[in-house]
Amino acid sequence: MNNIGPIIAAIAIIGVFQLINPTFLRYQGIITLVYAMSYFLIAACGLTFVIMMGSFDFSVLSLLKLAALICVLYIDKFGLLVIPLALSICVGFGFINGLLFAKLKVPSFMATLGISVVVEGISLYLSKGFLHIMNDRTFRSLSVTFIAGIPSIFYWAIGVWMLCTFIAIWTPFGRRIYAVGGNPIGAMLSGINVESNRIYVFMLSGFFAGLAGILYMAQFGGGSIEMGADMTIPLFASVVAGGTALTGGVGGPHRTLLGVIIITWIQAGLLMIGAGRSIQMVIFGLIAIVMGISTIDRRRIKIIK
Amino acid sequence: MKIPNKKKLIPLIIIQTIKIYPVTLFLFALLVIFSSLYPEKFLTPLNLSTILRQFVSLMLFALGPSIVVVTGSLDLSYVGIWMLGGILVWLLMPTLGMFSILVIPLLGLATGFIVGVIQAKAKIPSFILTLSVLVIYCGLTGTISGGISRSVRGYEFITARLIPYIPTALLWTVPIIIAAVFIMKYTKIGIYLYAIGSNEEGARLAGINVDKYKILAFTISGLFTGIGSVIYFQHQGGAVPVVLNLNTMVWPLVAIVLGGTPLTGGSGGPQKTILGALTFTVLCRGLTLSFLDPTMIQLITGLLLIASIVASSRGSKGITVL
């Protein structure tokens, strides 16, 4: 079920929306989808690693916003150096997340929730609540250069996705993440340094959140504190919808691609039939619950809080 | 056992209080600091009255979740119950008249029950479940309200001024708080909830029907949140916003953790949350009065949340699974 489910769901959703509006898959529609999907996929890949490990990262979206804001606010002062700056800051917060979780034993969702509040506070303080416009052509060309008719951010996303899949499946590091997610105590007993690996994973998640934010800013060209207001649930839903279970140890970035396709397609489709933001929230909340229920590995959970 | 003589009694009581409620020190320190820094602004009746108002708002939302946290789970759906409840009142006003306000506690009750059942039977981690419920309710609120903040008239009697400088909402809240504390400390339900929080497996083996009491915990939490929402609803002027504010969601959690209820459960509860809420309110008020950038408050909130959790998690050993 875990393997076939997402594929069937994806095909079904594409089919349904095609029926409703046959013009959906024209070039313009595809471009819109690509724009919606790409930065989402990058952030979701980072989040996938965390969920694979059995933890949660609420701060992905806040870090995304922070990275985007840092880029737009300091591009005049630092030029393109804002990119490594934003990335390092996000990795730094990821490191703090990991530290709080692995060393200080703060439950991951609480740690990341607290960090996301802090990051939001910083973003608010820096941006003063205003909308900021990105004018730098070079920066924007990161995302909007059209290669073979498709904006470059798409290639970034696919590249990131392939990289993450590679890391997850073919590197020892990836194997270790699966191990920690599947059986933390067993992993520790077989010599895996669970704490360090957890910290690395959160740093990775922070990195991809930052990358997604940078490319997001390059794509949209402007942003304020309000952007991406309630994307946390869709982000989480897309990871789970792809088949990466909350309990950890299964799934991975390769599955997340499917989940992201499903979620962004649903989003686009809902917009198409006129459903507002509010209904989207309802549906994504429901999806999160349903997908959460269906992917949890019952055998391993005796006590769930 | 020797009874300590009268002279030593009061210091003894104080020391005991500090031991049980360590946050009292923090609260006391805050009061002293802010009173000395800004005496003209801080010690006015108006300011103290504002503190009480904010304390009430915070407490109403922190009460329900603090019961759930004792069992070791989390309940993040309180904001959702308030929002959806509010908009349902607006919706049902033409048909049910004044009775439509009752829909809020009912909604809270129903939500708590459903959440509890799903949590106990389907075994989803509670915070993801309640977060999703929150999102769903938010979405429903937006859908019903059409995106505009709606307000309802007719319930002003709930918060009409009775005693100068003391918000009437406080008078309503005090019995609710007492009820919550009573349930947790002096009834079988409360004791079982503490047991489940301390050692769920052990509680199960001791014969406690863990599923039933978890469902009960969520249901009670929903009910309290519902009742609290009624008061808060009118406190806010009979309107609910349609946007989700991260702060509103996080502050009750800060109050709970600051008060000394560990997220793993087993101790603490509403009685400790009272102090946590009071301390946090005083802190916020003091910071607002100071010259710090208002956005700093959010930052400090987040830092405080993390710091409190770290402080209360010190006892955890071994591998944290989540």
Interface residues (C-beta under 8 A of the other chain):
Chain A: G54 S55 F56 L100 F101 L104 K105 V106 P107 S108 F109 M110 A111 L113 G114 I115 S116 V117 V118 V119 E120 G121 I122 L124 Y125 K128 P184 I185 M188 V194 A229 D230 I233 F236 L246 G276 R277 S278 I279 Q280 M281 V282 I283 F284 G285 L286 A288 I289 G292 I293 I296 R298 I301 K302 I303 I304 K305
Chain B: T71 G72 S73 L74 I118 Q119 A122 K123 I124 P125 S126 F127 I128 L129 L131 S132 V133 L134 V135 I136 C138 G139 L140 T141 G142 T143 G147 E200 E201 V242 V243 L244 L246 N247 V250 L253 L263 G265 D293 T295 M296 I297 Q298 L299 I300 T301 G302 L303 L305 I306 I309 V310 S313 S316 I319 T320 V321 L322
